[in-house]
Amino acid sequence: MTVGAYDIRVVNELVERESAFVERLFQEVRKLVVGQTGMVERVFMGLLCGGHVLLEGAPGLAKTLTVNTLARALRLDFKRVQFTPDLLPSDVLGTVIYNQQTGAFSNKRGPIFTNLLLADEINRAPAKVQSALLEAMAERHVTIGDETYALPAPFLVLATQNPIEQEGTYNLPEAQLDRFMFKINVGYPTADEELQIMERMGQGLEAERPRIEPVIGPDELAAVRRTMEKIIVEAPVRRYIVDVVVATRDPAAAGMPGLTSFIDFGASPRASIALFQAARAHAFLRRRGYVSPEDVKAVAPDVLRHRIIPSYEAEAEGRTVEQITRQILEHVQVP
């Protein structure tokens, strides 16, 4: 669709108006969360797109605090489940219980019935528990016994995994990894940020914490999502998104034969959809009504990080997924 200057101006004005709350939202989050700007932004982008987020980082990097704080600022329900080797699917989804007094069976809903579900250390639970999340993540509903229940809107799974404690973990299958829109590598704070964290949080449990004021609620968030769907992604940018994703599957056809031996599996078409939606969310947070190739480049590493499976040869030569992604983005022609 050819978009005229008038249309772009109208959409720009709409996005400018609808995104006015964003800075106030991040100010509320910063009352408790020091630094971690990229993580906070990507989690919120996941909410805007309805995409799940996988956070990978060492313990103590404010992953739970960020999700909890963001939920309060958005007036969303939040639940946390600690994934352990003895966890059962019913502990997450719910189960059928028998009432001895009435002699009837009833369904008890599990913690998955929430807006934001924090699946803490998701790779410590066995495959049957991980697989129990697939229906909820893909279809936004859960089946308990003979009944199927719709999940609240919005619904978002934020999962964490610890990269340094590999013993006693179960690797997430590729099918489940592909359900996550983003995989975020959460790093350590800077020395100045850590000093601020220590001064803010080192006053003991009795110290009064800043109050988080709600900025918007679920209805307003749904309206923002409808606005975001109007953000313009012109044909050359849409083609650029597809070219980037296809290059992960067939580097030789994209003019990068040297990458072929470094990639076992490339990204699926689900990556193209995620990249399209994430680029729109990135433009929205910059208060623009159109997507540029720079938006695509900004979100591509977090969208592709868990979808490109490097080969043994890549690992032997120390080639990381980040390096492979960067090479693809540098090579694919920008419109």
Beta strands, then each sheet from edge to edge (+ up, - down):
strand 1: 52-56
strand 2: 78-82
strand 3: 94-99
strand 4: 104-109
strand 5: 116-120
strand 6: 141-144
strand 7: 147-150
strand 8: 156-161
strand 9: 180-185
strand 10: 263-265
strand 11: 309-310
sheet 1: 2+ 5+ 8+ 1+ 9+
sheet 2: 3+ 4-
sheet 3: 6+ 7-
sheet 4: 10+ 11-
end
